[in-house]
Amino acid sequence: MTSSLTIVLDTTVGKHFEITIEKTGDESALLRVQAWGSNQDHRREDPAKDDVIKLTEIHFDQVRRLLCKADMRGSFPSITCTLNDAAQGKQPYVRIVLADTFAGLADGLTDYAMEKADYDELKQFIINAKFPDLIPTVIKNERRGPPVAER
């Protein structure tokens, strides 16, 4: 059964985004990101950006982390997506860590704040997708084991 989720986001500077994730297999999905600039009307104009990214080797730890590979124009980076519930008056957010991009040019960490309803819908979609369990040692940019004691 194919399932999908679309989230619509408007930024404070007038940009409009429509992000759709569609599960296509046990460990695969398509991610479509459409973006309109602040000078465009998303109801009447084509998006300024319309990218479809194949996600493979998707794993999820049923708590909060999803790890996958992405096919981004011949580069195959690792993406770690961490779901972070609302806390201490802050909105829930999704942290995206890119690693192993072409020449490391796009490697990095970005946090995306979300409305609670959208966040809850995304979290439920990922849980319901039943991607295979994540093995923690394969996560890029995270500690592997306890910290070393100082001497």
Number of C-alpha atoms within 10 A of each C-alpha: 6 9 13 14 15 16 15 11 16 13 9 8 8 14 16 19 20 17 17 16 22 19 20 17 15 14 17 19 23 19 20 17 18 19 21 21 15 14 8 16 14 18 8 7 9 13 19 11 11 14 13 15 15 20 25 20 15 22 22 24 16 16 11 15 20 22 27 22 21 24 15 15 9 9 13 18 21 24 24 24 20 18 21 19 16 15 9 5 6 9 15 20 19 20 16 19 22 22 21 17 18 14 8 11 10 13 16 14 14 12 15 12 15 18 12 14 10 16 21 14 14 19 19 11 17 18 15 11 21 14 21 15 13 17 11 16 10 11 19 16 12 11 10 11 8 6 7 6 5 4 3
